[in-house]
């Protein structure tokens, strides 16, 4: 028989869940003040944006003194992506008076727009919202003990006509010493195929094996102590072949052999069986999938490690194969998100030339490939394509 007193004792799992966001939201706080820096018109008019940011110009959008936590950022920009490439507007964030950024990324990929395209995207911490994916928001907590500075740089060839923003933060009397510093790093690479060719699925020859991860695409290369919390991953595939047989491999604290190894790209992102259907959830999803033959074209997939961060004491290298045994040429971009015990510098940022958009491969190119194949077969008029 259950005693009355026992009926009101929470199970252990429920007690542990009391530390969740909704439980914390109910707590009454002291010594905390809401602050905001925005692009509002100081005259009280309706010119509520930074105007005419010229090519090559940098503009500070927030310069905060003291200690606190940024808990919300919202941005929208004009002109539209067809005129202003969001991958050429660079976002940087500096913590605690450091002269190097701990966040550096093109603004589009940071918020979930990988190829200067417009599409809606929603996750627990980042979103690209209506209209048509142009309302860019972050809900990542970004603590700072001795100042924070956020700037943008226009590396595009055209002027930013209008840049609207909110930066909301908490000013705190007692700054917790155990808060890490938020970091984000954009990387980009055109990966090379294996010397024996693009042998995926064994279609053109035997596949090799990869146990070292030596030629993997690197999406995180971190020095220091902290935990990894998220990844936006953008892949442009120039063939109809499935791009995602590559395994994720993680090297923790200087390991020469990865201690965390996955079973395939889609598996790493919590999906399965070569998907190409849009899906959005708080922690993972496919907001942009290709609409071409097979997996030809562009895909955006994300995963946030909110309940399962990857912890490291000295270093972390996060990598993924580009095809099994790195046998595919792919155009890959990524933004990694993590916290460290202190504000740290980032690896070198990819150049504007490295970020340049690759053209789509379409029916014309495929027809030319077919013509070369038919030529090699002697132009037999009955060649079909499956010989």
Secondary structure, 3 states (H helix, E strand, C coil): CCCHHHHCCCCHHHHHHHHCHHHHHHCCCCCEEEEEEECCCCCCCCCCCEEEECCCCEEEEEEECCCEEEEEEEEEEECCCCCCCHHHEEEEEEECCCCCCCEEEEHHHHHCCCCCCCCCEECCCEEEECCCCCEEEECCCEEECCCEEEEEEECCCCCEEEEEEEEEEEEECCCCCCCCEEEEEEEEEECCCCCCCCCHHHCCCCCCCCCCCCCCEEEEEEECCEEEEEEEEEEEECCCCCCCCCCEEEEECCCCCCCEECCCHHHHCCCCCCCCCCEECCCEEEEECCCCCCCCEEEEEEEECCCCCEEECCEEEEEECCCHHHCCCEEEEEEEEEEECCCCCCCCCCCCCCCCCCCCCCHHHHHHHHHHHHHHCCCCCCCCCCC
